Amino acid sequence: MAHISTLGAGIYTYLDLFKGTIPTGTDTASEIAALFVGSVPGTADADHVRMPSVREFPSVGTPANIVNVPVYGQATSSQVQGQSDAPTLEVTVNYVAADMQAIHGLVGQQVAFRFMMAAGPVTKDEGADVTLAVENTEFYFIGKIEAILVNPALTDATTATVTLSAQTDFFGPATI
């Protein structure tokens, strides 16, 4: 498997959502990654779905929270790493209502997320065996889809902004 540094231009990026029951205590990269193995997205028995027609992805990870610490008698304060706030992630998709039905059904529910950056294409109908055959880097976290806001447009494609919240730490880069 590739490390993130070996992936370059031409990266295929995907966002998969595990919509099944997440066992209590699932809190490591390998435990979350295991949720995505075994079902094929797009089939009736699939436990996960792929976000369709993504146009823009957010930065993935926990942002730094730098705190200024005043020091008595010095002209300049020092800085320390503070506790980071969980980021709100916004994904922009080309909005086609029929393609987004499964995603609309997940609003407000806890799901596991997998951001995957692959060196080659992985279609939504291919299962974990094909995903594993393609060099990829993955980030995992558990959170919720908080909102889907449709952005009508007269001159371009209708888009939607899908707002995600993180309820756990980010795990990655990792490969399965």
DRENVEX-568215 format. One record per residue (C-alpha): residue number from 1; x, y, z; residue in three letters. Coordinates in steps of 0.5 Angstrom, whole numbers. Each point is the difference from the previous one (the first is absolute). Layout:
BEGIN
TORFI resi    xx    yy    zz resn
TORFI  NUM     X     Y     Z  ALA
...
END
This chain:
BEGIN
TORFI resi    xx    yy    zz resn
TORFI    1     0     0     0  MET
TORFI    2     2     7    -1  ALA
TORFI    3     2     5     5  HIS
TORFI    4    -4     7    -2  ILE
TORFI    5     7     3    -2  SER
TORFI    6     0    -5    -6  THR
TORFI    7    -7     3    -3  LEU
TORFI    8     1     6    -4  GLY
TORFI    9    -4     3    -6  ALA
TORFI   10    -6    -4    -2  GLY
TORFI   11    -2    -2     6  ILE
TORFI   12    -7    -3     1  TYR
TORFI   13    -4     2     6  THR
TORFI   14    -6    -3     3  TYR
TORFI   15    -4     1     6  LEU
TORFI   16    -4    -7     3  ASP
TORFI   17    -5     0     5  LEU
TORFI   18    -1    -6     5  PHE
TORFI   19    -7     0     1  LYS
TORFI   20    -1    -6     4  GLY
TORFI   21     0    -1     8  THR
TORFI   22     7     2     3  ILE
TORFI   23     2    -4     6  PRO
TORFI   24     1     4     6  THR
TORFI   25     7     1     1  GLY
TORFI   26     2     0    -7  THR
TORFI   27     6     5     1  ASP
TORFI   28     6    -2    -4  THR
TORFI   29     2     1    -7  ALA
TORFI   30     0    -8    -1  SER
TORFI   31    -7    -1     3  GLU
TORFI   32    -3     6    -4  ILE
TORFI   33     3    -3    -7  ALA
TORFI   34    -3    -7     2  ALA
TORFI   35    -7     3    -1  LEU
TORFI   36     2     1    -7  PHE
TORFI   37     2    -7    -2  VAL
TORFI   38    -5    -5    -3  GLY
TORFI   39    -5     4    -3  SER
TORFI   40    -1     3    -7  VAL
TORFI   41    -2     7     0  PRO
TORFI   42    -6     1    -5  GLY
TORFI   43    -3    -7     2  THR
TORFI   44    -7    -1     4  ALA
TORFI   45     4    -3     6  ASP
TORFI   46     6     5     0  ALA
TORFI   47     1     3     7  ASP
TORFI   48     4     6    -4  HIS
TORFI   49    -2     5    -5  VAL
TORFI   50     5     4    -4  ARG
TORFI   51    -1     8     0  MET
TORFI   52    -2     1    -8  PRO
TORFI   53     2     5    -4  SER
TORFI   54     5     4     5  VAL
TORFI   55     3     6    -3  ARG
TORFI   56     4     3     6  GLU
TORFI   57     3    -3     6  PHE
TORFI   58     2     3     7  PRO
TORFI   59     6     0     3  SER
TORFI   60     0    -7     4  VAL
TORFI   61     3     0     7  GLY
TORFI   62     0     4     7  THR
TORFI   63     2     7    -1  PRO
TORFI   64     5     3     5  ALA
TORFI   65    -2     4     5  ASN
TORFI   66     6     5     2  ILE
TORFI   67    -1     4     6  VAL
TORFI   68     4     6     2  ASN
TORFI   69     3     0     7  VAL
TORFI   70     2     7     3  PRO
TORFI   71     6     0     4  VAL
TORFI   72     1     5     5  TYR
TORFI   73     6     5    -2  GLY
TORFI   74     1    -2    -7  GLN
TORFI   75    -2     4    -6  ALA
TORFI   76    -3    -7    -4  THR
TORFI   77    -4    -5     3  SER
TORFI   78     1    -7    -1  SER
TORFI   79    -4    -5    -4  GLN
TORFI   80    -2    -7     2  VAL
TORFI   81    -5    -6    -3  GLN
TORFI   82    -7     0     3  GLY
TORFI   83    -5    -5     0  GLN
TORFI   84    -3     0    -7  SER
TORFI   85    -7     1    -2  ASP
TORFI   86    -3    -5    -5  ALA
TORFI   87    -1     3    -7  PRO
TORFI   88    -6     1    -4  THR
TORFI   89     1    -3    -6  LEU
TORFI   90    -4     2    -7  GLU
TORFI   91     0    -4    -6  VAL
TORFI   92    -3     3    -6  THR
TORFI   93    -3    -5    -5  VAL
TORFI   94    -4     0    -7  ASN
TORFI   95    -7     0     3  TYR
TORFI   96    -4    -5    -4  VAL
TORFI   97    -6    -2     5  ALA
TORFI   98    -1    -7    -2  ALA
TORFI   99     8    -1     1  ASP
TORFI  100    -1     3     7  MET
TORFI  101    -6    -4     3  GLN
TORFI  102     5    -5     4  ALA
TORFI  103     4     6     3  ILE
TORFI  104    -7     4     2  HIS
TORFI  105    -2    -6     4  GLY
TORFI  106     7     0     4  LEU
TORFI  107    -1     8     2  VAL
TORFI  108     0     0     8  GLY
TORFI  109     3    -7     1  GLN
TORFI  110     6    -3     2  GLN
TORFI  111     5    -2    -6  VAL
TORFI  112     7    -2    -1  ALA
TORFI  113     3     4    -5  PHE
TORFI  114     6    -3    -5  ARG
TORFI  115     4     6    -4  PHE
TORFI  116     4    -4    -5  MET
TORFI  117     5     2    -5  MET
TORFI  118     2    -5    -5  ALA
TORFI  119     5     0    -5  ALA
TORFI  120    -5    -3    -5  GLY
TORFI  121    -8     0    -1  PRO
TORFI  122    -4    -4     4  VAL
TORFI  123    -7    -1    -2  THR
TORFI  124    -6     0     5  LYS
TORFI  125    -2    -7    -2  ASP
TORFI  126     7    -3     2  GLU
TORFI  127     1    -3     6  GLY
TORFI  128     5     0     5  ALA
TORFI  129     5    -5    -4  ASP
TORFI  130     0     5    -5  VAL
TORFI  131     1     6     5  THR
TORFI  132     6    -4     3  LEU
TORFI  133     3    -1    -7  ALA
TORFI  134     1     7    -1  VAL
TORFI  135     5     4     3  GLU
TORFI  136    -4     5     5  ASN
TORFI  137     1     4     6  THR
TORFI  138    -6     1     5  GLU
TORFI  139    -3     4     6  PHE
TORFI  140    -5    -3     4  TYR
TORFI  141    -5     4     6  PHE
TORFI  142    -6    -1     3  ILE
TORFI  143    -5     6    -1  GLY
TORFI  144    -7     2    -3  LYS
TORFI  145    -3     3    -6  ILE
TORFI  146    -3     6     3  GLU
TORFI  147    -3     4    -6  ALA
TORFI  148    -1     0    -8  ILE
TORFI  149    -1     6    -3  LEU
TORFI  150    -2     1    -7  VAL
TORFI  151     4     5    -4  ASN
TORFI  152    -5     2    -6  PRO
TORFI  153     4     3    -6  ALA
TORFI  154    -3     3    -6  LEU
TORFI  155     7    -1    -4  THR
TORFI  156     4    -6     3  ASP
TORFI  157    -2    -6     3  ALA
TORFI  158    -5     0     6  THR
TORFI  159     5    -2     6  THR
TORFI  160    -1    -2     7  ALA
TORFI  161     4     2     6  THR
TORFI  162     0    -7     5  VAL
TORFI  163     3     2     7  THR
TORFI  164     3    -5     4  LEU
TORFI  165     2     0     7  SER
TORFI  166     5    -4     3  ALA
TORFI  167    -1    -4     7  GLN
TORFI  168     7    -3     1  THR
TORFI  169     7     1    -2  ASP
TORFI  170     2    -1    -7  PHE
TORFI  171     4    -6    -2  PHE
TORFI  172     5     0    -6  GLY
TORFI  173     3     0    -4  PRO
TORFI  174    -1    -7     0  ALA
TORFI  175    -1    -6    -5  THR
TORFI  176    -4    -6     1  ILE
END
